[in-house]
Amino acid sequence: MSPPVCWICLDAGKDENTAQPPVRGCACRGSAGHAHVSCISDYARSQSDAAAAAAAANGSRQVTDPTILLDSFRKAWAYCPTCEQKYVGEVALSIAQAMMVYTAPLEDADYRRIVSRLTLASASSSAGKMSQAAELFVRVLDTLSGVNYKVGPLGILFPLLEIEAVMSSFDVLEHLGRSSQTQCRDLITRSIRHISTSAYAHDPIVDMLKAKADLMGTGRERDSHEAALEVSRREYEVALSTRPNALYTLQCQRDLVEVLAKNGQWEEAISLGRELVEKADRVLGKDHQSAKCFRSILEAIESNSRTFGGSNTADGKVMIATIVGLPASEMNGRSCCIKKRSKDGKYIVLIQSASSNG
């Protein structure tokens, strides 16, 4: 089998900067999509330079839809031009770091610098670098909360970016220490108030953010299952209506599947999980790391449903209470997580009380 060839420089050799051969971090299949990370970065720079030159030639006040500028800038750095799916893994992280270098001369409040930080934060979060991701999200939220939406022809971009930053920040909250969580929660609350002064104040996505924020820091994230389920449904529905085949929408569907399983709603969780896996295999390809992750989640849920297959949350908790030797009444106000079967055939069950913080 011949080695993969970079679709940009048409060379199969190693990257001069990383000493790595052409890699693929998207949803392309077969021989398509391989490229050197440095070639992708150079390609993105050229696309961004061309877009900036065109905007300067036309004059920003003549831009009828500023979101076109935002999309053209982001796409070059974050999306494969062939399959049009987001880069993932180390490829996404390396390109996002190059994007930060490219935008380093710009001011913090420049939309391109904000997009760069959001892109690197998202890639860092996906790579498990939660502290770095949180630091970047906090920086973005702090910057955007002080922006006047009504100033300049590009002002409409900033509430969109702030909505994106808030949505992404929720994902890193649980991985932070107590003081960092408090800071991030305060910024999220402030940002949602700020977004409510924009043209998107009555958008369904803002209502969803408010509902999600209501669960923050109250001890209810783990225990108010019905509220968490409602928020997850709304988030998935909003994503599905706007970007049905985007990776973000698939991730929202994954989150909903997991919340359903935690609620003991096995049948719906498995049905939606199978739909997720089928769609991910079709859109991303079976070898895509997200598709593999979704498949693993479904397998775990199917396994747990066979063992702890109560038809609802209460039944599931009674079964877990029996296993760990607690009265069923003791499971009220607690959330449970079945981790794995140990070597002696027993299950390891984590029980979280409503008053506990970790």
N, C-alpha and C positions, 0 to 999 in steps of 0.2 A: 504494500500500500504506500503510495507516494505521500511525502510529508505535506501538511497543510501550507497553503500559499496565502500570503497577505493580499487581500483584495485591493489594497491601496497602492502598495509599492510593487506588488507582484513578485515578491521575493520570499523564499521559504527559509531563509537564514534567520539567525537570532537577532533580537532587538538590540541595537547599539547601547541603549540606556539600561535595559533590564536584563540583558543576556538571555532572554526567553524567546522561544520560537513563537510564531503567530498563535494567538489564543482566541477563544470564542467565549464571550460572556453574554450572549443574547439568545434568541429563540430560533436562529437559523439552523438548518439541518443539512446533512450531506457535506459537501465540500464548501458550502457558502458560509460567510460570516467570520472567517478567521482573519485576524489582523494583528499587527504589532501594536502594543499600547501606545507607543510614541507616535506611530502613524495615525492612530485614531485621534490623538491629541492635536497633532499638526493639522489634520483634516478639520477638526472642530474649530481650531484657531482661524483657519482660512475662511470657513463659513461665517464665523462671528465677525471677522474683519469686513467681509463683503456686506453683511447685513448692516453693520454700523456705517459703512460708507454710503450705502443706499439710503439709510435713514437721514444721514447728514445732507445728502444731495437733495432729498425731497423736502427736508425741513420737518421737524417733529410735530409742528402744529398742523401739518397736512395729513398726518396719520389718522385715518378714520377709525381704525380699530387697533388700539395699542396692544391688545393681546397677541396680535400677529407678531409684533416685535419680540414679545416674551417667548412665544412658542418657537420662533425661528432660532432664538439664542439658546434656549434650553435643549431643543431637539438635537442640535449638533453635538452636544456634550453628553447627553444622557440616553439617547435612543439610537439604536442601530438603523441606518437608513434603508436597509434591505427588508428586514422583518418588522420594523417599526415598533419593536418591543424594547423596554428599558434594559440597559446593561445591568448585570448582577455580579455579585462576588468580588473577587480581587480586581477584575477588569473595571467594574464600576468605581471601586475605591481609588484605583490608580488614576483613572480619567478625572474623577472629581478633584483629586489633589492637584492635577495639572490645571484644572479649571480655576482653582483658587489662586494659583500662581499667575495665570493669565489676567485675572481681575484684580490682582493686588494693588495696582496703581489707582483704582477707583475708590470713591468715598463709600463709607458704610451704607449710606442711604440710597446709593445707585442700585436700581433694580437688578442689574447684572451681578453685582457683588452679593446681593441678598440671595439671588438664585444659586450662586456658587456655594454659599454657605448651606443652603437647604439641600443641595445635591450632595455635598460632602457629608452632611449630618445624616441623611437617609442612607447613604452607602456605609457610613460608620456603624449605624444602628443595625443594618443587615449583617455586617461583619462581626457583630457582638461587641463593638467598642462603644458601650453605652455612655460612659463618662464623656468621651469626646463628642458623641452625638448630642448629649444633653447640653454641653457647653456651647455648641454651635446653635442649637435651637434657642437657648436662652439669649444668646447674642442677637439673633434675628428678631425674636419677640421684643426685646428691649429697644432695638432700632425702630421697628415698625410701629410700636405703640406711640412713638413721638412724631410720626409722619402725618402731615396734613393732607388728607385725601383729595382736597379740593384745589390743591396747588399744582399747576402745570398740566399739559395735555396727557401725561402718562400717569396721572394720579389714580386712575381706575385700576392700575395694576396692583397697587399696594394692598388693598383689602383682599384681593385674591391670594396674594402671597402670604398675608397674615392668616387667612383661613387655612391655607396649606400648612403653615408652621404650627398652628394650634393643633390641627388634626394629628400631625406627626409627633408632637410633644407628648400626647397622651401615651404613646407607645413606649416611651423611655422612662416615664414616671416611676414605675414600680421597681426599676433597676437602680434608682438613686438612693443616696443616704437621706436621712430625715431632713437635714438643713437644706440640701439641694432640692428635695421634693417641695419643701415649703416655698422656696424661691420660684421654682418653676410653676407651681400652682398659682401663686400670686400674679405672675406674668400672664398666665393663661387667662385668668379671670379678667385682668386689665385689658388684654387683647380682645376678648369677646365683647367687652363693653365698647371698645374702640370700633370694632367691626360693626357693631349695632348702630353706629352713626353714619355708616356708609350706605351706598345704594343697594347693598346686599342684606340690609337689616332684616328683611322679611323673607329671605331665601330659606327654603327648607333645610339647607345644610347648616345654616346658622342656628336654627331651632335645635338641630341634632347636637351641635356643639354645646349649646346651653344645657341640654339634658345630660350630656356626658359630663360636663363640668359640675353639675349638681351632685354627681356621685363621688367627686374628688374629696379626699381627706376626711370623709365622714365615717370611715370604717365600713361603708356599704359596698365598696367595689367588689368584695368577694361574697357578701352575704345577701345583698338585695338582687337576687337572681332575676326576678321578673323585670326590674328596672334595667339591669344590664342587658337583658335579652331584648328589650324594647329599643334601647339605644343601638345595639348591634344590628337589629333589623332595619332601623331607619338609615343607618350609615351605609349598609349594603344596598338598600333600595335607591338611595341618592347616587351612589357610585354606579350602579347598574343602569340607571336612567341616563347618565351622562357619558360614561366610558365603558360600555359593556364588555369589551375584550381586553381592557387594560390590566396589567399586572396588579395594580392597586385594587381594582374591583375583585379580582380573584382572592387577594389577601383579605378583603372585607368579608368575602364569602367564607373563607377559612375561619375568621374570627367568629362569625355567626355559628358555624358548625361546632366550634369548640364550646361556645356558651350554651348551645343546645345540649351538648353532651354533659356539661357540668350540671345542667338542670335535670338531667335524667330523661330528657326527651329523645330517646335513642332513635326511634323510627325516623323522625324528621332530620335528626343529625346525620344519620347514615344516608338517607335519600339525598339530602343536599350535598353531603360529602362525596357521594358517587358522581353526582352532577358536576361538582367542582373538579374532580380528578379527570373526568371525561373531557371537560372543557379545557383544562390545563394541558392535557396530552395533545389536544387538537390545536390549540393556539400557540403553546410554547414548545411542544415536543416532549416525548417521554423522558428524554435525557436531560431536560432543563432542571436545574437544582430546585426550583420552586415546585415543579411538577412532582419530583421525587419526594419533597417534603410533604406535599398535600397527600400523596399516596400513603406515606408513613402514618400521618395523622389519622386517615381513614381506617387503616389497619388496626391501629391502637383502639379507636372508638368501637370498631366492630368486635374486637376481642373483649373489651370491657362490657359491651352490651350483652354478650353471651354469658358472661360471668355474673354481672351485676345488672341484669336486664329488667329492672323495675320499670314500669310504664310511666312513672313520674318521679319527681325529685324526692317526694316523701318515701316511696317504696324503696328507691335506691339507698336512701339514708338509713332506713331500717335494716337493710341487708348489710350495709357497712357497719352499723352499730353492733349487729350480731357478731360480725367477724372480729371486731376489736374489743368485744366484751363490755360494751357500754349499753345502758338502757336506751331505748329508742328516743325517749323524751330528752335525753342528754344531747341529742344531735340537733335540737332546735337552736337556731341562731349560729350554726356552724356550717362552714363549707368543707367539702371533702375532696381529696385528690388521690386516686388510685395510681400508684407509681409503677410498680412492677411485682412480679412474683419472685420471691427469694428462692435460694437453693433448696430449702427444706419444704418448699411447696406452699408457703404462706405468702399472703399479699402484704405489701408495705403500704399503709394508708396514712396520709397526712391529714390531720384535722385542724382547721383554723377557727378559732373562736372569734366572735364578733368584736370583742374588746381588744384582741391582739393586733399588733402592728406589723408582724413579720413572721 
